[in-house]
Amino acid sequence: MSTIEIEYCVPCGFLDRAEEIQHALLEQFGDRLDRVALVTGDHGVLTVAVDGEVVWDKADDNYDVDGIVRRVRDAI
């Protein structure tokens, strides 16, 4: 079982995106995950980490929920 953390920038208003990612991951992998946690942050952050390893970062990649799900699938 894996733990996923989605860190998102509160001042930037990224909560909707973080919730969209969380929902997609829970739908796809809910039975294989211990937790999908939303973690507040700032300075434009939006990242997805599986068991402490960042698998997607808005600073490096375009926002694509399907692409994020694929990266999480590869990590778990």
Backbone torsions as a table, in degrees:
resi	resn	phi	psi	omega
1	MET	NA	140.4	-176.1
2	SER	-114.2	159.8	175.6
3	THR	-116.3	132.6	179.3
4	ILE	-118.5	135.5	174.3
5	GLU	-121.4	129.9	176.3
6	ILE	-112.2	108.3	178.6
7	GLU	-95.6	130.3	-175.7
8	TYR	-135.2	150.3	-179.9
9	CYS	-79.3	117.0	178.8
10	VAL	-68.4	-51.6	-178.8
11	PRO	-59.9	-27.7	-179.2
12	CYS	-78.6	-13.3	-178.8
13	GLY	78.1	32.1	-178.6
14	PHE	-84.6	7.4	-179.6
15	LEU	-58.0	-43.4	-179.7
16	ASP	-58.8	-43.6	178.6
17	ARG	-65.4	-42.8	179.4
18	ALA	-61.4	-41.7	178.9
19	GLU	-67.8	-35.6	177.4
20	GLU	-64.3	-42.6	177.4
21	ILE	-64.6	-46.3	-179.8
22	GLN	-57.7	-46.5	-179.1
23	HIS	-61.3	-46.1	180.0
24	ALA	-61.8	-41.0	-179.5
25	LEU	-69.1	-39.9	178.6
26	LEU	-67.2	-38.5	176.5
27	GLU	-62.8	-42.7	-174.5
28	GLN	-79.1	-41.1	-170.4
29	PHE	-126.3	15.3	-172.6
30	GLY	-48.9	-37.1	-178.1
31	ASP	-80.0	-7.7	-178.4
32	ARG	-111.3	7.7	-175.4
33	LEU	-120.4	141.7	172.4
34	ASP	-79.8	-39.3	-173.6
35	ARG	-161.7	144.1	168.5
36	VAL	-124.9	101.7	-172.6
37	ALA	-102.7	140.7	171.2
38	LEU	-94.9	127.8	-176.9
39	VAL	-119.7	124.4	-178.9
40	THR	-74.9	145.7	179.0
41	GLY	-151.7	-168.7	178.5
42	ASP	-151.1	-169.1	179.3
43	HIS	59.2	34.0	174.1
44	GLY	78.5	11.8	-176.0
45	VAL	-70.7	139.0	166.8
46	LEU	-153.9	103.1	-177.1
47	THR	-133.4	157.8	174.2
48	VAL	-126.3	125.3	179.6
49	ALA	-122.4	137.4	175.7
50	VAL	-112.3	119.5	-179.1
51	ASP	49.7	41.9	175.7
52	GLY	87.9	-8.9	-179.7
53	GLU	-101.6	121.9	178.5
54	VAL	-68.8	122.9	179.4
55	VAL	-107.4	-15.2	176.9
56	TRP	-151.2	138.2	-179.5
57	ASP	-140.1	125.3	179.8
58	LYS	-56.6	-30.9	-179.0
59	ALA	-65.2	-24.5	-176.2
60	ASP	-108.9	-21.4	-171.5
61	ASP	-136.5	156.0	175.1
62	ASN	-71.0	151.6	177.9
63	TYR	-75.2	115.1	-179.4
64	ASP	-151.0	104.8	-174.9
65	VAL	-58.8	-42.0	179.4
66	ASP	-62.1	-39.6	177.1
67	GLY	-65.0	-38.5	177.9
68	ILE	-64.9	-43.0	178.5
69	VAL	-60.3	-41.6	178.5
70	ARG	-61.9	-42.1	179.7
71	ARG	-65.8	-38.8	177.6
72	VAL	-66.5	-40.9	178.4
73	ARG	-57.4	-44.1	178.8
74	ASP	-63.6	-33.1	-176.0
75	ALA	-81.4	-26.5	-179.6
76	ILE	-101.6	NA	NA
